[in-house]
Amino acid sequence: PTTLGPIEGRDLVYAPHLYDATAILAGRFVPTLSTFPPALAQVTRTATARQWPLVVGEFGALGGLVGADAMIEDQCRRLDAAFASWMVWHYDPSDVDWNAEDASIVRPGGGDRPWTAAVVRPYPRALAGRPRRWQSDRGAPWVLEYDAEFDAPSEVVIPPRWSARPDIAIDGAEGGFDGRVLTIDARPGARVRVQLQR
C-alpha cells in the first residue's frame, strides 16, 4: 500500500513494481510460497481505492531462476485476470546488463530466455465497454468478455508470434482481423465474448 496523500491531476495511473520475493530469494519458483498473489491483491485494492488504473510498472525474473517460465506465465495470467496493464523488466540484448541482475527478457545477442514466450500474448488495446472477464491460461482458449457501452470499436492485439492464424470466435458483435489487430464492433448494451485459440 502507498502512503501518498491525495494527488490532483488527470490521466493518473498507479504503477507499482511487483516481484515474487520468495522466488528471488530462493532462486526458484515455488507456487505455494509465492508472494505474487497477495501482493497483486494488495496493489489492486490500492488502485481501486484511489480510482486509478493499475499498471504494474515492473515485474520479471532474474536469469537462472528455476521455473521462471512457469512463474512468468502464472504472473501474466493473474495480471490479465485482474485487468491490469503491465511492463516486464526489461529488454537488453547486450552483454552489459542493468545492475548485473541478468533480468532481461532476452539473452545477450537477443535469443529467447525460457520465459520470453510467456509475455507474448494477446491483449485488449482499446475496450469500448466495461470488462467482465479476461482469461489467458496456458493451454486453454484466450477469452475476453465485456459489456459494450460506447459506439466505438474495441481492439485486441494478437501478436503473430503467439499465433499467425488464430481461430477467432466472437459472440454479440462483428469483427475483422488484419493479421495483427482484431477489431470488434458491438452495439452499446451488448454482452460481447471473444475467444481465441492458437
Order of alpha helices (4+ residues) and beta strands (2+ residues): alpha-alpha-beta-alpha-beta-beta-beta-beta-beta-beta-beta-beta-beta
